[in-house]
Amino acid sequence: MDRETGVYQNLVKKESWRTVLTLAYQSLGVVYGDLSTSPLYVYKSTFAEDIKHSETNEEIFGALSFIFWTLTLVPLLKYVFIVLRADDNGEGGTFALYSLLCRHARVNSLPNGQLADEELSEYKKDVSSLGPKSSFGSKLKSTLESYRVLQRFLLVLTLIGTCMVIGDGVLTPALSVFSAVSGLELSTAKEHHNAIGLYNIFHWNPHVYQALSPCYMYKFVKKTQKGGWMSLGGILLCITGSEAMFADLGHFSQLSIKIAFTSLVYPSLILAYMGQAAYLSQHHVLDNDYRIGFYVSVPEKLRWPVLVIAILAAVVGSQAIITGTFSIIKQCSALGCFPRVKIVHTSSKIHGQIYIPEINWILMILCLAVTIGFRDTKRMGNASGLAVITVMLVTTCLMSLVIVLCWQKSVFFAICFVFFFGTIEALYFSASLIKFLEGAWVPIALAFIFLIVMCVWHYGTLKKYEFDLQNKVSINWLLSLGPSLGIVRVRGIGLIHTELVSGIPAIFSHFVTNLPAFHQVLVFLCIKSVPVPHVRPEERFLVGHIGPRQYRIYRCIVRYGYRDVHKDDMEFEKDLVCSIAEFIRSGSVGINGANEDPYKDDDKMTVVGTCSSHTEGIQMSEDDVIVNIDSPGTSELREIQSPTVIKPKKRVRFVVPESPKIDREAMKELQELMEAREAGIAYILGHSYVKAKQGSSALKKLVINYGYEFLRRNTRVPSYALSVPHASTLEVGMIYHV
């Protein structure tokens, strides 16, 4: 099965009602698993120690009023009706917003961007439909593009939100499972009357609906004062998992998530919290041992089944945030902001189903450490609440820029959005931050560690690329060697992997200086990520000549989106050679045609698709043929007669369409490419050691010589280096003084 084809079939979801309802049903476990487990611990965390209990119900009704309006304003109004619309071609999350901003303003930190990337279908899909830009939007765009410090601040802000999502991936499983299992201590408790759901409302306190009035929030704050303000950190937990609606958008669709939340999740959560409040309003005075929690309102006969369901729901909710963590780390790694990790695609049809072994083990170890270290839901709740609200604040800030730069709305709407939702989230943030010593320090510590790792890796990657850019060899140097290039040309195709999108990498001159020979067909291959979720197969490759076509030297740039699946080596080789052959067949030398100056350093490229995307172009096939590798003609001088060995060999064929006319020179070039492919492909990889140059500051030496070098040695090599056959690989080592 062509995994890439499956990916793009999955992208175009037919918006039939059957499909939408199926996706809505599936989202109940994946998207809303975390949000739906919040009733297990919200009331317990809210009334832990901050509020002194009284004989009235004002505290309980006030907490319910806060919960109702928080669920209504943040998940429902902000995310479902506003933020979900800011998708990046169907993808969501913090990096999706950053990707949108990078495409509407040149704030991308990746140095290998090209103008050709802006011609991608996914890149300009949401740009073409925009109206005229506002004056403020134009000024904001030019300001962001002019000041490097603002671009770095925007990237750091995005990374902070990303790190808090990772921290939430550690805390949510610990809190959810611990809260569910803690119900075991209540399983033997005796209660006279219990009920759940709607029965709690009608049986214990039918007037609990009055608490939905915002007046009770005022009464709550007025009566409890500082204690009530501090208890907002517990109420905040009712919206944990709201960010998952946006982060997991790529797995479903906007309409399916909206239907699931508005029709089922939102009313179910409101009734669950109202039912608990109704029960507590009648029992907080009667019980001598005052207990606040989910299980006290469950009938004794149903307590064990409910406990099992709660544990399973907690596991599902934990898996949802863990999956979201995998997705966002993949995005960071693709955009050069996280060390390379092993990414396993667990489905050949659904692109979002991935698994990262290293991150999974790290999350497990940290989750166990948090559970053993805290051992109570109060401090876990404080930690989780701060992580959740920080991500929401980052989303609010990025959304304000999206409203102005991407949606081209008035700055008035952006200010209203930031002021309204930012005020609510800032209130909860302050209530969470005040509990820094009571567990809230954990997400800050985790985020700080991950942020340092991301910044060090990103800084080292940029410096390494800048060294390549500053020390690249001019094409004139290569062409000045003459048609023969002054070196030996051997059979086969030589693939030189490089990060550069133009020019000759210094590592190649280092190679030629020590070994003056390379292959009859030479390809400078650059595999890079672009700030879009997916690149269509027909736009995957950029191919161009380096120098005159008789030199048989090509540059090939392979573009992947941050959610794309990378093919294995055999499929990739086939697509690569086939794309070069299609480039030769089409007769495209560059955008400016055959009169382009071959000595120009920034050579022009032509967009060529993969083999699977060619409907009328060249296709490549391989047949098994029996070759006698010890036939009399293979060696003229033979002292010892060895037995004949029969071995199957791959024969490469280009299927050339009959309709287009191909000139003699192009046919000769195709024939030579076919012969070189049949002879084999050699991979020339750079193995660089990065060190800070003399005169650098102590901080730079610490970051480059120790931090970046430690990460480079202890993380994965690039994906293409893992897939290439080792017998055909040649590594060239160099020391980069950055």
N, C-alpha and C positions, 0 to 999 in steps of 0.2 A: 504493500500500500504506500502510496506517495503521501508521506506525512504532511508535506507542505500544502498539497492540494486539500487535504482534510482540514487544515487550519483555515484556509480561506473559504471553504464551504461553511465552516462554523461561524465565520464572521458575518456572513450574509444570512441572518436569521429571518425566516419568513414570518411576518407578523400576523399569522393566522391566529384565531382565538384559541385553537387547540394548543398551538405552540406556546402562546403567551401564558395560558393557564398552567401548562406543564412546567414551564420555567418558574412561574410563581410558586407552584407547589415545591419544586426543588429548592428554591431560595429559602424556604422556611427553616431548613436545617443548616444550610451553608451560610446564609447571610444573617439570619436572625437567631442563630443558636446562642450567641453571647447575650444579645439583648433580651432574650426570653428567659434566661436564667437569673436575671437581676432580682426578681422578687424573692429569691432565696436569702438574700443578705441585705437588702436596702434598709428595711425598718430596723433590723438589728444593728446595723452600722450607724443609723441616724440617731437612735436612742441609746447608744452605748454608754456614754458617761457625761456627755455635754449638757443634757437636759435633765433637770430634776422633775420627777413625776408629781403630778397634782391630782386632785379629785375631779377635775374637769377634763373635757376632751379637746381643749383648744390646741394642745400640742399635737395630738394625733391628727386632728382635722387640718391643722396648719401644714403638717408634713405632707398629708395627702394632697392638699391644694398645690404645694410646691411641686410634688411629683407630677400631678396632672398637667400643670402649665409648662413644666420643663419638657415633658414628653411631647406636648403639643407644639411648642415653639421650636425646639431644636431638631429632633428627628423628623417630625412631620413637616413643619413649615420650612426650615432651613435646608435639610438634606433632600427630602422627597420632592419638594416643589421648586427648589432653587439649585442646589449644588449638583444634583443628578444631571441637570441640563448642561453642566460644564464638563462633559465627557470628552476624552481625546480619541475621537473615532471609535467610540464604544468602550474605551478603557477609562477606569477611574482611579482615584488615589492621589496622594500628595504629589508624586512625580508626574502624574498625568496633567495636573494643573501647571507644574513647572514646564512640562513639555509644550503645553499650549502657549505659555508666555515666551518660550524660546523661539517659537515659530512666528510670533507676531512682533517680536522685538529681538534684536541681535544681542541677547544676553547669555547665549549658550557658552558654557565654559569649555566645551570640547574644541580643541584647536584645529581639527581636521575637517571642518565644515567646508562645503563647496556650494557654489551657486546652483549646481545641477541638483543638489538635494532638495532645493526649494521647488523643483519641478515635479516632485513625486506627487502622485494622486492623493495619497493620504496627508501629505504635507499641506497642500493648498485647498483641500476639500472644503474646510470651514472658512477659508479666507475669501474665496471667490464670491460668496453670497453676501458679503458685508457691504454696508452702505458707505457713504463718505465718512471719513474720520472726523471726530470732533477736535477742536483746537486744543483742548486740554489733553486729550489722548495723544495727539501728535507731540505736544511738549513733553508729556511723561515718557513717551517712547524715546525721544531724542535724549532726554536726561539719563534714562537707564542705559542707553547705548554709549553715552559719552563718558560716564564715570565707572571705572572698573571696580571701585569700592562698593558701589550699589549692586553690581552684578554678583560680587562675592557675597554680599550680605543676603541677597536673594537666594543664592545657593545654600548658604549656611542655614538660613531659615527653613528651607526645604529639608535639609539634612536633619535639623532638630526635630521636625515633625516625623521624619522617617525613623529616627532613633527612638522616639517615644512610642511609635508603633511597635518596634522591636521589644521595647520594655514592656509594653502591654501584652505582647506575646509571651512574656515570662510570667507576668503577674496574673493574667486572667485565668489560665488553667489552674494555678495554685488556689486562687480565691474561689472559683466556681466549684471545683472538686472538693475543696476543704469545707465549703459551706454545705454542700450536699451530704458529705459523709458525717459532718457534725450533727446531723439529724439523728444519728444512732443513739446519742445520749438522751434524746427525747422519746425514743421508741418505746420505752417502758413506762412513760409517764401516764398517769390516769387523769382523764378529763371527763366531766359529766356530759357535756354537750359540745359537739364540734360539727362543723360544716365547712364546706369549701365553695369557692366560686360564688355564683349568684345566690346560693342558699344562705351564705354568710350575710349577704346584704339584706335579704328579705327577712331572715330569721332574727338576726341580732340587732340590726339598726337600719331600717329602711330609709332613714333620713340622712344617711351618710352622704348622699348626693349633694347636700348643701355645702359640703366641704370643697366642692369644685369652684366655689366663688373665690375670687382673688382677695376678698376681704379677710379670709382666714389666714392668708399669708401675712398680711399686715398685723393681725392679732398675734400671730406666731412670733414674728420678729419683735413686736412691742413687749410681749410678755417674757420671752426667753432671752432677749438682748444678745449678749456676747455668746452665750451657750447655743442659742439658735443659729447664730451666724456660723459658728464652728461646726454645727451639725449639718450644714449644707454640703460638707464633704461626703457625708453618707447618702444624702438625697441625690447627689451627683451620679452615684452608681446606677441609678435607674436608666441612664442613657448610655451606659457602656455598650459598645457594639454598634452604635449609630454610624461610626466612621466606616464600619464594614459594609454598609449599604453602598457606599461610594467606592471603597477599595475593591470590592468584588463585582463591580459593575460589568467587567469584561466577561464574566462567566454567564451572565444573564442578559437582560435588557431593561431599559428604563421602565417601560410599561409593566413588565412582570413584577419588578420590585415595588413599584407604586401600588399595584393591585394587592400584592401580598401584605404590604404594611397597612394600607388604609382599610382593607376589608377584614383582616384577620388579626394581625399582630398588634396593631394599635388598640382596638377595642378589647382584645383579650388581656393585654397588659393593664389597661385602665380598670377593668373589672376585677382583675387579680389584686391590685393594690387597694381598690375600694373594699373588696371582701375582707382583706386583712385588717384594714382600718375599722370596719364594722365590728369585727370580732374583738379587736383590741379595745375598742371604745366601751365594751361591756365587761371586760375582764381585767383591765389594768388596775382596778381597785379591789376586785373580789379576790384575786389571787394573792396569797401572802408572798410567795416567791415570784416576783414580777419578772416575767420572761417575754421578750419581744423576739419574734422570729416567724418563719414561714410555717414550721411544723406544728406550732401550738394550735393553729387553726385547722389542722387536718384531723378528721375522726380517727380514733384509735384503730378501728378495723381496717382503715385505708392507709394507715401510716407507712406500713412496710411496702406495699405496692407503689405508693407515691414516692417513697425514698428511692426505690430502684429506678423509677422514671426520672427522678431528679438527678441521680448520678449519671444516667445515660444522657440526659439533656446537657449536663455540665461537660461531659466528654465531647459531645457534638459542638457545643459552644467553644470549647477549647480548641478543637480542630479547626473551627472557622478562623479564629485569630491566628493560629499557627500557619494555616494556608495563606492568609493574607500577608503574614511575615515573609513567607517564601517568595511571594509574588513581588513584594516591594524590594526585597534584597536582589532579586534578579534584575529589576529595573535599575537599581543603583549600580550593580556590577556592569550592566551593559553600557551605562553612561560614564563609566570610569570613576565611580565614587565609592566603590567597595571592592576589596580584594577578590580575586577570582575564586569561585567555588564550583563544585561539581553540581550541575543542574540535570536532574533526571526527569525527562518528560514521560509521565506515566500513562498518557493517552495519545494515540495517533490521530485522534479526531478533534479533541478539545485542547486548544493550545494552553489554557490556563492551568491545567492540572500538572503541577510540577512538584518535585521533591528534592530537597537539598540536604544531604546526609550530615554535613558538618554543622549546619545551622540547627538541625533537629537535635543533635547531641548537645550542642551548647545550650539550647533552650531547655532540654531535659535537666541538665546539671544545674542550671540557674534556678529552674522551677523547684527542684528538690531542695536547693539551698534556701530559697525564700520560705518554703513551707516549713522546713525544719527550724529555720531561724526565728520565724514569727510565731507560728503555732496558734494564731487566733485571727479571726476575720477582720477585727478592727484595724490593725496595722496594715494588713493586706489591702483592705478597702481604701485606706488613706493613700497607699502607694498607687493602687490602680486608678483611683480618682484623679490624681495629679497627672498621670500619664495620659488618660483619656482627654482631659480638658485642655492639656497643652496641644495635643494634635488638633483639637477643634479650633483653638485659637490660631494655629498656623494656617488651617484651611480657610478661616475667615479672612485672614490677611491676604492670602493668595487669591481668594475669590474676588476681593475688592479690585485687584489688578486685572483679573480676567474680565470683570464687568466693564472696565474702561477700555482696556487694550484689545480684548478679543471680541466682546459683544458690542463694542462701540456705543455703550449707553452713556448717559450723562453722568458726570462726576457726582451729581446729587444722589443718584441711586447707590453709588458705591459708598458714599459717606453714610447714608441711611443704613445700608447693610452692615457696615463696620460698627456704627454706633449702637444699633439695636442689638445685634447678636453678640458683638464684642462686649457690651456692658453686661449682658447675662453671663457670658463665659468668664469675664474678668471677676465677677462676683464669686463664682464657684472656684475659680483659680485661687483667689485670695484665701477662701475658706480651706482649700486643700493645702496651700503653701504654708499656712500657719501651723500645720501639723508636721512640719519638717522632721522634727526629732521623733515623732511617733509613727514612723514608717514612710513618710512622704519623701525621705531622702533616697530611697531605693531607686525609683525611676530616674531621678536626677543623676545618681551615680552611674546607673546602667547607660543612660543616654550620653553622659560625658565620655564614658569609655568607648562606646561605639562611634561617637562623633570624632574623637581623637583618631581612631582607626581610619575612619572615612576621610578625614582631612589630610592625614599623613599620606594615605594611598593616592588621593587625588592630586596632592601637591607633587609627590614623587613622579606620578604619571605625566603631569604637565611638564615638569622639568626635563624628564627623559625625552619627551616629544620635542621640546624646544631645542635640546641638544641635537637631535636628529635633523631638525629643520635648519639650524645654524651651520651644521657640518655636512649637509648633503652635497653631493658632487654634481656639478653642472652637467647637463646633457651634452654640452659642447665638449667636455672632456672625453666622453664616451665616443662621440662622433669624430673627434679629431684623430682617433686611431686609424681612420680610413676604413674602406669597405671590408678589409680582412680583419679589422680591429686589432691586428698585431698579436693575436692569440689563437690558440687551437680551438676549433669548434668540434665538439663530440656529439654523437647521436643522442637523441632524446629531448625531453622538455625539462628545462630548469625553472623551478618556481622559487623566486626569492621573496620571502615574506618580509613585509615592511609596514611600518605605521604611517609612512608618508603617502600623501596623495599626489605629490608632484616631485620631480627631481629624482636623482639616484642616491640611495642611502649610502652613508659612509661605510657601512659594513660590507657592501658589495665591492667597493674599491679596495678595502682591506683584504677581501677574499681573492680578487684578481691579482693583487700585488704579490701575494704569497703562492698563488696557484694560477698561472696565466692560461686558463682554459675554462670554457663553459659550453653550454649545450647549443645545438643548432637552432633551437627555439628557446628564447628567454622570455619569461613572464615575471614582471614585478607585480606581486599580488598584495593588495591591501584589503584586509577584512575589517570593516568598521561598523559602528552603530550610529544610527541617525535618530534624532529626537521625535520619532513617530512610533506608534506601537507595532505597526506591520509595514513591510515593503512588499508590494505585489510581485509575483514571480516574473512578470514581463518587464519589471523595472529593476530587477535585482543587480544586474551587472552594468558597469561602465567600462568600456573597452576602448583602447586607443593605441596607435603606433608610437613608438619612441624612435625618432629618426626616420630615415627612408624605409619603405616597406621591405626592401631587399635585405635589410639587416635582420629581419625576423625577431624583432624585440617589441614586446607589447607591455602595456600597463593595464592591469585589470583591477578595478575597485569593486568589491562585493559589499553591498549595503544590506544591513539587517536592522529591523526595528527592535525595540527593547522587549517585545513579547514574542519575537519570532523564534522558530525552531531551527537550529543549525543542522544541516544534513550530515550524514556520515561521509567518510573519505571517498568511498567509491562513487556515491551519487554526486558528491561535490566535484570530483574530478571530471565526471561525465558532463555535468552542467558547465564547468569552466571551459573545457576544450570545445564543447558544442557552441558556446557563446562566442568564443574567439573565431570559430569557423563561420558562424553567422555574420560576425562583423566583417570578415574577409569577403564573404559572398555578397553582402550588401554594398561593398565598394566604398564604405564610409571611412574616410581618413580623419575627419574631424567635423566640427560644426561649420567651419568655414570652407569645407570642401578640400580638393586635392591641392590647392594652391597654398595651403597653410605652411608656414615656415617650419621646417623640421628641426631647426636649431632653437626654436622657442622653448624655454624651460617649462612653461605652464602649458603643456600640450592639451589639446581638446579631446574630449571623450564622447563616445556614442553609447546611448542606452541600448542594451541588449538583454533580452530575457533569458530565463532558464530553458532547458530542453523541454520541460513539461509545458511551457507557455508558448512554444513555437507551433503554430498551426499550419503555416505555409513555409516556414523557414527550414534550415538544416536540422536534421535529426541524426543522432549518432547511435550505432548499434555495434555490439561486439559478438562475434561468433567463435565458437571453439573449433579450431582446426588442428589436425594431427601433424606435428612437425618432427622430422627426423633430425635431432640435434647432432647426430654423429654421421651424417651423410658424407660421401667422399668429397663433396665440394666445399665442406666447411673448413677443411684444413689441407693445405697443399703439402706440408711437411709433417709426416707422422712416423715416428720410430716404432711405436707399439700399437698394434691394432686392437682397439678396444671394442667390446660388443656394442651393437646398435641399441640406442635408447629411444623409445618413442614417448613423447611428452606432449600433452595438450597445451596449446598456446592461444592467447586471445588475438583475434584479428579484428582490427578497428575499421569500420566502414562509416563514411558520411553519406547519408541519404540526401542528395541534392535535388531540390525540386526542378522540374523540367521547364517550367514557364519562364522564370527569370533568365536573362542572358548573362553569362559569366565570362569575362574576358580571359585571355590566355594567362596573363600574369596572376590573376586571382586564382585560377585553377591550379597553377603551379604552386602558389602559396598554400592552397588547401592540401595538395598532395604532400608537400613537405611537412605540413602540420600533422597529417595522418601518419606519415612515416615516423615522425618524432614521437607521437603518442604511442605507436606500436612498439617503439624501442624502450619506452618506459619514462616515468616521471621521477625526477630527483628533487628533493625538498631542501632548500638552503635556509636555515633558520638562524636568527641572531640570538646570541646568548650574552646579554649585557650585564655588567656590574656597575652600579651607579654609586658614585662617591662625590662628596662635596668638594669643590675645587678649593685651592689654596686661597686664603684670605676671607673665606666665608665666616659668618658669625657662628658662635657656639650653638645657638638654637638650630640653625640650618644644618650644621654638622650632626647634631643629635637626631634631627628628623630624618635626614637622608642616610647617613652612615649606619644608624642603628634602627630607627623606626621603620623606614621604608625597606631597608635591606632585610630586616627580620620578617616583615610581611611577605616580601618577595620570595624568600627562601622557604617559608612555611605555608604558602598557599599554592593553589593550582597554577600550572602553566596555561597559556592560552589554549582554547578548545581545539584549534587547528593543530597545535603541536601534539596533543594527545591522540588525535585520530590518524596522523600520518604514519606510514610504515617506517619502523626504525631502520630497516635495512637500506632504505632509500633516503635517509636523512643525513644532512651534513650541517653541523652547528659551527658557527663562526663566533668566537668570543671577542668582546671588546670591553674596555673600561670607559664609562661615561663620567667625565668630570663636569658636573653641573653647578 
